[in-house]
């Protein structure tokens, strides 16, 4: 028996044109609503079923309605890319379609394609890939019988209101350009090729409202992109191309051209960088590169001034630094500026072991010669002082005052009068002189020591260490038992 599944609308139109108003309520061979292309994809959000509601009328070759009061027929549904049943490629399902059943009454039947309760095949076809596809219907009076393919295939169309889906409201994930949205994103926009822009926001002609905003759940604006092209982070009223309210952390390079403003002070950056030069600013805020020591005048000097009148100045013409002074006379000049101000304070680190001060000589390859250690030992001519003051070379004590040694003065080598100068003033050793080795010499002649004598050009001033006698003119104490004795040096000499 030849079956026919007619589009009820066509039959109605041929016999009664005035029934055209019934387009929305009478039976249609394919009644199918598309809630936008996004909603019809296989991963549609909950609340948008992947189901096509199909309703048709089944007749025999004589246009007699089949089914009577109710007869079960069997159907197979598939989607193709051509209307002619002799051509085309099946697009859905990927394997031959399963068999569904429906009760036909007076020729009319209804099947929800994709609903597991009606059809065995889930509707997984992605309708966004093509807008021209056709539904093929196969029918049989028995499940195991031969199925007849209804000709032609019917094109799947959308509801007029679904085409005009200008607003989409959903609570699940949505995606544009992909069927696999990012797992933790509500909306995923993906470019479909390397030459396609994923997202464009275009404002209305003369728009004054912002083009883009990101706000918190409480309504606070995190990002704002205005219609004037200003981007604000942490502010809803950006006043520049980029306005940031809050701190900024930059892990890479900061590139600035033109002018830069700090606390209402505008600086103009130089157009080039010269190796070996330093950056200077003039009274107008222009930054330039200057040759070190090559001039620059007063405007070329770096000057720091605090609110209390102190300042640090680097005089570029002399390469001198002044602290508390505008006229440094040395590489580093410090002026206390007040009688109660310490001029220089050096504060070592806790438990410091390195020296506090190192002093080098003037040789081509400088050598460390003098130090002030973290133990407060001063070494002059030595880098390893063992006492509060250690002098490795000559020591001169002079002047018009009195030089006083409150404790012992220790000489490790010869203690010579032409090596320690005691002239022009009185030098006092309050606790005596302790010569542990060598001798005390006058003009190169040993006094005391192993010889236990003082000599002067052959004349002896000999202190006796045994009986504490002093003998003048001889070194022979034989027969001398006085504390002080004089002995002629010749028969013609006068005592």
Secondary structure, 3 states (H helix, E strand, C coil): CCEEEECHHHHHHHHCHHHHHHHHCCCCCECCCCCHHHHCCCCCCCCCCCCEEEEEEEEECCCCECCCCCEEEEEEEEEECCCCCCCCCEEECCCCCCCEEEEEECCEEEEEECCCCCCCCCCCCCHHHCCCCEEEEEEECCCCCCCEECCCCEECCCCHHHHCCCCCCCCCCEEECCCCCCCCCCEEECCCCCCCCCCCCCCCCCCCCCCEEEECCCCCEEEEECCCCCEEECCCCCCCCEEECCCCCCCCCCCCCCEEEECCEEEECCCCCCCCCEEEECCCCEEEEECCCCCCCHHHCEEEECCCCCEEEEECCCCEEEECCCCCCCCEEECCCCCCCCCCCCCCCCCCCCCCEEEECCCCCCCEEEEECCCCCEEECCCCCCCCEEECCCEEECCCCCEEECCCCEECCCEECCCEEECCCCEEECCCCEECCCCEEECCEEECHHHCCEEECCEEEEECCCCCCEEECCCCCCCCCCCEEECCCCCCCCC
